[in-house]
Amino acid sequence: MNKLSISILSLLLFFGSILFGQEMSQEAAPLYNAGNKLIKSGQFIGAIEKYDSAIAIQAHPNMFYQKSVALKKIRKFDEAEQALLKCVELNPDFSAAYSGLGTTYYSLKKYQLAIDNFNKFLEKTDNEKSKAKIKKFIGLAYTQLGQSAKRDGKHKQAIKYLNEAVKNYKYDSAYLALAEINIDLGKYQDALSAADNAINNRKKISKGAGYYYKGLAFKGLDDKEKARENFKIAVKDKTYKASSEYELKQLK
């Protein structure tokens, strides 16, 4: 499982603690609590069985939410979606369910639906810490949409998505994609700004990435000295070594 998937599942567990206090029947509550204990011990299929037994007695939004958490743990995202939709049907103000739907749709690569539900969560919470977590995922979802549009050659749409991405979360990959697109469009000053932001917010991209695109931008502006300066930094990065060496040869 990649780091992003782990982050999404961690987010689910975080919001799993923010559940609504709607009254639960005496018959269903023990089954619900047993399901919660099974989740904590990693017995997700057993937890789902307990939640289903509880739901058969009383359709309670918390049960559907917790069932969705267990379903995601075993990567049954379509079933998790249905559980969460039932949760918000029972309680439209169940804010954690919207974050749950957001992460579910993200996992299903339905990024616009993910964004829509993350925004619903933002509308329903005043918790700044929770908002920051969700805005990061909105940024990641917009980045995915932007990179997809970029691959399809839809540069204008890609820039729109990527600008929305960095508005929510200063994501280095989004800035780098903006730099690349702006270079393709001949917007070299915009490319420089995006490359600088990629460097200043670097977490995921390699060390030379931003400098390589700065080099291309300065080359486009016919500033050969600054282009060389940045390519010489980028050449130390094995990912951009060959491309930077080529560009340096062209500048001789």
C-alpha positions as CSV (number, residue, x, y, z in Angstrom):
1,M,0.0,0.0,0.0
2,N,1.4,3.4,-1.0
3,K,1.9,6.3,1.4
4,L,-1.1,8.2,0.0
5,S,-3.4,5.2,0.6
6,I,-2.1,4.9,4.2
7,S,-2.8,8.6,4.7
8,I,-6.3,8.3,3.4
9,L,-7.0,5.3,5.8
10,S,-5.5,7.3,8.7
11,L,-7.8,10.1,7.9
12,L,-10.7,7.8,8.0
13,L,-9.8,6.6,11.5
14,F,-9.3,10.2,12.6
15,F,-12.8,11.2,11.5
16,G,-14.1,7.9,12.9
17,S,-13.8,9.4,16.3
18,I,-16.0,12.4,15.4
19,L,-19.3,10.5,15.4
20,F,-22.8,11.7,16.2
21,G,-24.5,10.9,19.5
22,Q,-27.8,9.8,18.1
23,E,-29.4,7.4,20.5
24,M,-28.7,3.7,19.8
25,S,-31.0,0.9,20.9
26,Q,-29.9,-1.4,23.8
27,E,-30.0,-4.4,21.5
28,A,-27.9,-2.9,18.7
29,A,-25.3,-1.0,20.9
30,P,-23.4,-4.1,22.1
31,L,-23.0,-5.4,18.5
32,Y,-21.8,-1.9,17.4
33,N,-19.3,-1.8,20.2
34,A,-18.1,-5.3,19.4
35,G,-17.5,-4.2,15.8
36,N,-15.5,-1.2,17.0
37,K,-13.3,-3.5,19.1
38,L,-12.8,-5.8,16.1
39,I,-11.7,-2.9,13.9
40,K,-9.1,-1.9,16.5
41,S,-7.7,-5.4,16.5
42,G,-7.6,-5.5,12.7
43,Q,-10.4,-8.0,12.3
44,F,-12.3,-6.1,9.6
45,I,-14.5,-8.8,8.2
46,G,-15.7,-9.7,11.7
47,A,-16.3,-6.1,12.4
48,I,-18.5,-5.8,9.2
49,E,-20.5,-8.8,10.4
50,K,-21.1,-7.2,13.7
51,Y,-22.2,-3.9,12.1
52,D,-24.6,-5.8,9.8
53,S,-26.1,-7.5,12.7
54,A,-26.6,-4.2,14.5
55,I,-28.0,-2.6,11.4
56,A,-30.6,-5.4,11.1
57,I,-31.9,-4.3,14.5
58,Q,-31.5,-0.5,14.0
59,A,-30.4,1.5,11.0
60,H,-28.1,4.0,12.8
61,P,-25.7,6.4,10.9
62,N,-22.8,5.6,13.1
63,M,-23.0,1.9,12.2
64,F,-22.9,2.7,8.5
65,Y,-20.0,5.0,8.9
66,Q,-18.0,2.5,10.9
67,K,-18.9,-0.2,8.5
68,S,-17.4,2.0,5.7
69,V,-14.2,2.3,7.6
70,A,-13.9,-1.5,7.8
71,L,-14.8,-1.9,4.2
72,K,-12.1,0.5,3.1
73,K,-9.6,-1.4,5.2
74,I,-10.2,-4.4,2.9
75,R,-10.4,-2.2,-0.1
76,K,-14.1,-2.7,-0.9
77,F,-14.6,0.9,-1.9
78,D,-17.8,0.5,-3.8
79,E,-19.5,-1.1,-0.8
80,A,-18.0,1.6,1.4
81,E,-19.6,4.2,-0.8
82,Q,-23.0,2.7,-0.4
83,A,-22.6,2.5,3.4
84,L,-21.6,6.2,3.5
85,L,-24.5,7.3,1.2
86,K,-26.8,5.5,3.6
87,C,-25.2,7.3,6.5
88,V,-25.9,10.7,5.1
89,E,-29.4,9.7,4.0
90,L,-30.1,8.9,7.7
91,N,-28.3,12.0,8.9
92,P,-27.4,14.7,6.3
93,D,-25.5,16.6,9.0
94,F,-23.1,13.7,9.7
95,S,-20.0,15.7,8.6
96,A,-17.5,12.8,8.9
97,A,-19.4,10.8,6.3
98,Y,-18.7,13.5,3.7
99,S,-15.0,13.3,4.4
100,G,-15.4,9.5,4.2
101,L,-17.1,9.8,0.8
102,G,-14.3,12.1,-0.3
103,T,-11.6,9.6,0.5
104,T,-13.7,6.8,-1.0
105,Y,-14.1,8.6,-4.3
106,Y,-10.4,9.5,-4.3
107,S,-9.5,5.9,-3.9
108,L,-11.9,5.1,-6.8
109,K,-10.2,7.8,-8.9
110,K,-13.4,9.8,-9.1
111,Y,-11.7,13.0,-8.2
112,Q,-14.4,15.6,-8.9
113,L,-16.8,13.6,-6.7
114,A,-14.1,13.5,-4.0
115,I,-13.7,17.3,-4.2
116,D,-17.5,17.8,-4.0
117,N,-17.8,15.8,-0.8
118,F,-14.7,17.3,0.8
119,N,-16.2,20.7,0.2
120,K,-19.5,19.5,1.9
121,F,-17.4,18.5,4.9
122,L,-15.8,22.0,5.0
123,E,-19.2,23.6,5.0
124,K,-20.3,21.5,8.0
125,T,-17.3,21.9,10.3
126,D,-15.6,24.7,12.3
127,N,-12.6,22.6,13.3
128,E,-9.6,24.2,11.7
129,K,-7.4,21.2,12.2
130,S,-9.9,19.0,10.3
131,K,-10.3,21.7,7.6
132,A,-6.5,21.7,7.0
133,K,-6.4,17.9,6.6
134,I,-9.3,18.0,4.1
135,K,-7.9,20.9,2.1
136,K,-4.7,18.9,1.6
137,F,-6.8,16.1,0.0
138,I,-8.7,18.7,-2.1
139,G,-5.3,19.8,-3.3
140,L,-4.3,16.3,-4.1
141,A,-7.5,15.6,-6.0
142,Y,-7.2,18.8,-8.1
143,T,-3.6,17.8,-8.9
144,Q,-4.8,14.4,-10.2
145,L,-7.4,16.2,-12.4
146,G,-4.8,18.7,-13.6
147,Q,-2.2,16.0,-14.5
148,S,-4.9,14.0,-16.3
149,A,-5.9,17.1,-18.3
150,K,-2.2,17.8,-19.0
151,R,-1.7,14.2,-20.4
152,D,-4.7,14.8,-22.7
153,G,-3.2,18.1,-24.0
154,K,-5.8,20.2,-22.4
155,H,-3.4,22.8,-21.0
156,K,-5.9,25.5,-20.2
157,Q,-8.0,23.1,-18.1
158,A,-4.9,21.6,-16.5
159,I,-3.8,25.1,-15.4
160,K,-7.2,25.8,-13.9
161,Y,-7.2,22.5,-11.9
162,L,-3.6,22.9,-10.8
163,N,-4.1,26.5,-9.6
164,E,-7.1,25.2,-7.5
165,A,-4.8,22.5,-6.2
166,V,-2.1,24.9,-4.8
167,K,-4.8,27.2,-3.5
168,N,-5.8,24.5,-1.1
169,Y,-2.4,22.8,-0.5
170,K,1.1,23.9,-1.5
171,Y,1.8,20.7,-3.3
172,D,5.2,20.4,-5.0
173,S,4.0,18.1,-7.8
174,A,1.2,20.6,-8.7
175,Y,3.7,23.5,-8.9
176,L,6.1,21.4,-11.0
177,A,3.3,20.4,-13.4
178,L,2.4,24.1,-13.7
179,A,6.0,24.9,-14.5
180,E,6.1,22.3,-17.2
181,I,2.8,23.4,-18.8
182,N,3.8,27.1,-18.8
183,I,7.1,26.3,-20.5
184,D,5.2,24.4,-23.2
185,L,2.9,27.5,-23.6
186,G,5.9,29.9,-23.7
187,K,4.8,31.6,-20.4
188,Y,8.3,31.6,-19.0
189,Q,7.8,34.0,-16.1
190,D,4.8,32.0,-14.9
191,A,7.0,28.9,-15.3
192,L,9.7,30.5,-13.1
193,S,7.2,31.3,-10.4
194,A,5.8,27.8,-10.4
195,A,9.3,26.2,-10.3
196,D,10.4,28.4,-7.4
197,N,7.2,27.3,-5.5
198,A,8.0,23.7,-6.3
199,I,11.5,24.1,-4.9
200,N,10.3,26.0,-1.8
201,N,7.6,23.5,-1.0
202,R,9.5,20.3,-2.0
203,K,8.5,17.2,-0.2
204,K,7.9,14.6,-2.9
205,I,9.6,15.7,-6.1
206,S,13.4,15.1,-6.5
207,K,15.9,17.8,-5.6
208,G,16.7,18.8,-9.2
209,A,13.2,19.0,-10.6
210,G,12.4,22.6,-9.9
211,Y,15.9,23.7,-11.0
212,Y,15.6,21.9,-14.3
213,Y,12.4,23.7,-15.2
214,K,13.9,27.0,-14.0
215,G,16.7,26.3,-16.4
216,L,14.2,25.7,-19.3
217,A,12.3,28.9,-18.4
218,F,15.5,31.0,-18.3
219,K,16.5,29.4,-21.6
220,G,13.1,30.5,-23.0
221,L,13.8,34.0,-21.8
222,D,17.2,33.9,-23.5
223,D,19.0,34.3,-20.2
224,K,21.7,31.7,-20.8
225,E,23.8,32.5,-17.7
226,K,20.9,31.8,-15.3
227,A,19.8,28.8,-17.4
228,R,23.3,27.2,-17.0
229,E,23.3,28.0,-13.3
230,N,20.1,26.1,-12.8
231,F,20.9,23.2,-15.1
232,K,24.2,22.8,-13.1
233,I,22.2,22.2,-10.0
234,A,19.7,19.9,-11.7
235,V,22.5,17.8,-13.2
236,K,23.4,16.6,-9.7
237,D,20.0,14.9,-9.5
238,K,20.1,11.5,-11.3
239,T,16.5,11.9,-12.4
240,Y,17.4,15.0,-14.4
241,K,21.1,14.3,-15.0
242,A,20.8,13.3,-18.7
243,S,18.4,16.0,-19.6
244,S,20.4,18.7,-17.9
245,E,23.6,17.5,-19.5
246,Y,21.9,17.8,-22.9
247,E,20.7,21.3,-22.2
248,L,24.1,22.4,-20.9
249,K,25.7,21.2,-24.2
250,Q,23.1,23.1,-26.2
251,L,24.1,26.3,-24.3
252,K,27.8,26.1,-25.1
